[in-house]
Amino acid sequence: MTPSVAVHGVVTLMVRMSEMAPGASVPQKKAARCRPTWAPLDFALYAGAVLAWGFSWIALSSQVSAVAPEVSVVWRFALAAPLMMAIALARSESLRFPKTDHLRFAALGATIFSTNFTLFYYGAQVLTSGLLSVVFSLASIINVGLGALVLGAPIDRRVALGALFGGAGVALMFYPEIASAGFDKNAAMGLVYCLAGTLSFCFGNMISAGLQRRAIPVFAASAWGMLYGAILLAFFAAFRGRAFVIEPTPVYIGGLVFLAVVASVGAFAFYLTLLGRIGADRAAYATVMIPIVALGVSTVAEAYVWTWPAALGLLAVITGNVLVLKPRRQHVIP
């Protein structure tokens, strides 16, 4: 999993909120009529983001070792935060903000860049990387539900149908393990960890959406969020008596570097650039591809066994995400 996916979650939430604005439909429709076609660079950015995110799940599983999950997350964002700050400065984004914004950054760090990731790292101790990505793909559906619950945003029938497809798809993906008695108490706890991590991520999306409404640059906000997340998690790990060590193996160190540099920073830059070039709605469909890539990698690297229920479940999850992400048709007054 990667924090760049947070951008997709915020995009989904912001699009739903913008649809509530009076008179918003006309300019959105006009913008859609004059969209540029995809250039070779757009395909490269799309592929780069999808591959970085898709492979991030197997890299996350490589962090399940003698190092405590919360400590691994501390190392990850202790590396990623300075890189993200450097990119923000290179983009002429200011890193100076009032105290009230820093409180929001700390909340962003507590939800997305610490709790969310730590829970998925614990889930990775008992679940394959592909299944982790499938559970996390429910974020687009949960985001819409939270938008309705917290912001009063309307939910249309297509989104409700998408939620049913998503929930049924996850159930089908886990059905083979349940039917074969391979779904024990530990696996159930792993699923609970992942669902709780996804919920934490979605609450973080609400905070991030609020920061964007305040016109705070995304790179700067994410950099501070990563830093605060690492600090908060370091205190939590110290409170639990965790040892701040690094496993000196190529697999662990390689996975850590990939997650910090490629998944947390590189893919973030790819996706934001793509978003600005082709639009938020089309860029968001990159996230639909993540479970497919992650499950393909899991099939090769972890010997994930495909069954008909699992295949139908993946199809249902993808369908649910497409239904949720698909922009609403706008009525234009001639």
Residue pairs with C-beta under 8 A, 6 or more apart in sequence:
1 53
1 56
1 57
1 60
1 116
1 117
1 120
1 132
1 133
1 136
1 263
2 52
2 53
2 56
2 259
2 263
2 264
2 267
2 268
3 80
3 112
3 113
3 222
3 225
3 226
3 264
3 268
4 49
4 52
4 53
4 263
4 264
4 267
4 268
4 270
4 271
5 53
5 136
5 139
5 201
5 287
5 290
6 112
6 201
6 204
6 205
6 208
6 222
7 218
7 268
7 271
7 272
7 275
8 139
8 140
8 271
8 283
8 284
8 286
8 287
9 139
9 140
9 143
9 201
9 202
9 205
9 208
10 205
10 208
10 209
10 212
11 275
11 280
11 281
11 283
11 284
12 140
12 143
12 144
12 205
12 284
12 324
12 325
13 143
13 144
13 146
13 147
13 205
13 206
13 209
14 209
14 212
14 280
15 280
15 281
15 327
16 144
16 147
16 153
17 147
17 151
17 153
17 209
18 24
18 28
19 25
19 153
19 328
20 153
20 154
25 330
25 331
25 332
26 330
26 332
26 333
28 330
29 330
29 332
30 332
31 279
35 278
35 279
36 277
36 278
38 278
39 277
41 277
42 274
42 277
42 278
45 270
45 271
45 273
45 274
45 277
46 274
46 283
46 286
48 266
48 267
48 270
49 267
49 270
49 271
49 274
49 286
50 286
50 289
50 290
50 293
51 293
52 262
52 263
52 266
52 267
52 270
53 263
53 267
53 286
53 287
53 290
53 293
54 133
54 289
54 290
54 292
54 293
54 294
54 296
54 297
55 258
55 263
55 293
55 294
55 297
56 258
56 259
56 262
56 263
56 267
57 129
57 130
57 132
57 133
57 294
57 297
57 298
58 129
58 294
58 297
58 298
58 301
58 302
59 255
59 258
59 259
59 263
60 120
60 121
60 124
60 129
60 132
60 255
60 259
61 124
61 128
61 129
61 132
61 302
62 251
62 252
62 254
62 255
63 69
63 72
63 76
63 121
63 124
63 252
63 255
63 256
63 259
64 121
64 124
64 125
65 72
65 247
65 249
65 252
66 245
66 247
67 245
67 246
67 247
67 252
68 237
68 240
68 242
68 243
69 118
69 121
69 122
69 124
69 125
70 114
70 118
70 121
70 233
70 236
70 237
70 240
70 242
71 237
71 242
71 243
71 244
71 245
72 121
72 256
73 114
73 117
73 118
73 121
73 229
73 230
73 233
74 230
74 233
74 234
74 237
74 244
75 246
75 256
75 260
76 117
76 230
76 256
76 259
76 260
76 264
77 113
77 114
77 226
77 227
77 229
77 230
77 233
77 260
77 264
78 230
79 256
79 257
79 260
79 261
80 226
80 260
80 261
80 264
80 265
81 223
81 224
81 226
81 227
81 230
83 260
83 261
83 265
84 219
84 222
84 223
84 226
84 264
84 265
84 268
85 95
85 220
85 223
85 227
87 219
87 223
87 265
87 269
88 95
88 217
88 219
88 220
88 223
89 95
91 217
91 219
93 217
93 219
93 220
94 217
94 220
95 220
95 223
95 224
97 105
97 216
97 220
97 224
101 211
101 214
101 216
102 224
102 228
104 207
104 210
104 211
105 211
105 221
105 224
105 225
105 228
106 228
106 232
107 204
107 207
108 204
108 207
108 208
108 211
108 221
108 222
108 224
108 225
108 228
108 229
109 224
109 225
109 226
109 227
109 228
109 229
109 230
109 231
109 232
110 228
110 229
110 232
111 200
111 201
111 203
111 204
111 207
112 200
112 201
112 204
112 205
112 207
112 208
112 225
112 229
113 204
113 225
113 226
113 228
113 229
113 230
114 229
114 230
114 232
114 233
114 236
115 197
115 200
116 197
116 198
116 200
116 201
116 204
117 197
117 229
118 197
118 233
119 193
119 194
119 196
119 197
119 200
120 132
120 136
120 193
120 194
120 197
122 190
122 193
123 132
123 135
123 190
123 191
123 193
123 194
123 197
124 132
124 190
125 190
126 186
126 187
126 189
126 190
127 187
127 190
127 191
127 194
128 298
128 302
128 304
129 294
129 297
129 298
129 301
129 302
130 291
130 294
130 295
130 296
130 297
130 298
130 299
130 302
130 304
131 173
131 174
131 298
132 194
132 294
133 290
133 291
133 294
133 295
134 169
134 170
134 173
134 291
134 294
134 295
134 313
134 314
134 317
135 170
135 191
135 194
135 195
135 198
136 194
136 197
136 198
136 201
137 166
137 287
137 288
137 290
137 291
137 317
137 321
138 166
138 167
138 170
138 195
138 198
138 317
139 198
139 201
139 202
139 205
140 284
140 287
140 321
140 324
140 325
141 159
141 162
141 163
141 166
141 167
141 320
141 321
141 324
142 198
142 199
142 202
143 202
143 205
144 153
144 155
144 159
144 163
144 324
145 155
145 163
146 202
146 203
146 205
146 206
147 153
148 154
148 155
150 206
156 328
158 323
158 324
158 326
159 323
159 324
161 320
161 323
162 319
162 320
162 321
162 322
162 323
162 324
163 320
163 324
164 320
165 316
165 317
165 319
165 320
165 323
166 316
166 317
166 320
166 321
166 324
167 320
168 313
168 316
169 312
169 313
169 314
169 315
169 316
169 317
169 318
169 319
169 320
170 313
170 317
171 313
172 309
172 310
172 312
172 313
172 316
173 309
173 310
173 313
173 314
173 317
174 183
174 191
174 313
175 309
175 310
175 313
176 182
176 305
176 307
176 309
176 310
177 183
177 187
208 221
208 225
211 221
212 218
212 221
218 272
219 268
219 272
222 268
226 264
234 244
237 244
238 244
246 252
246 253
246 256
247 253
271 283
271 286
274 283
274 286
275 283
281 325
281 326
281 327
284 325
285 322
285 325
287 321
287 325
288 318
288 321
288 322
288 325
291 314
291 317
291 318
292 314
292 318
295 304
295 314
298 304
299 306
